[in-house]
Amino acid sequence: MVSLLGFLILIGLVVNNGILFVDTTNRYRDEMPLYEALIHAGRTRLRPILMITLTTVLAMLPLALGIGDAMMQGLGITVIGGLTASTTLALLLLPTFYLIIDGNSDKRAERKRKRIEKRDNKVALMEES
């Protein structure tokens, strides 16, 4: 049951890391292209994300080792293992997924613009004849 509490803590931390990265990327998107924005956001947010992860892992280490209350050991192990894995995945995969999803939305918008142009051209031809 205590492991579930650790899982809830883990979800909050992982979501926070993701929001930090995506928000920073969105801010940079106003000033530069997507690829450069992702690189700059990664550089800017790498240290804060690693600091949050490291401090949380170090704080949970005594719990994971069973120092103090042995009943809380599951919480420490869950948070340390999950946070280590999710931070690695967030730093590596989040920019990739952002690039894929946002790149697809740009392509969709371009296709939609072309369809609208084609339809408007047809309407204009029909009105002329």
Sequence and secondary structure as in RCSB ss.txt:
>XXXX:A:sequence
MVSLLGFLILIGLVVNNGILFVDTTNRYRDEMPLYEALIHAGRTRLRPILMITLTTVLAMLPLALGIGDAMMQGL
GITVIGGLTASTTLALLLLPTFYLIIDGNSDKRAERKRKRIEKRDNKVALMEES
>XXXX:A:secstr
 HHHHHHHHHHHHHHHHHHHHHHHHHHHHTTS HHHHHHHHHHHHHHHHHHHHHHHHHHHHHHHTT S GGGHHH
HHHHHHHHHHHHHHHHHHHHHHHHHHHHHHHHHHHHHHHHHHHHHHHHHHHHH 
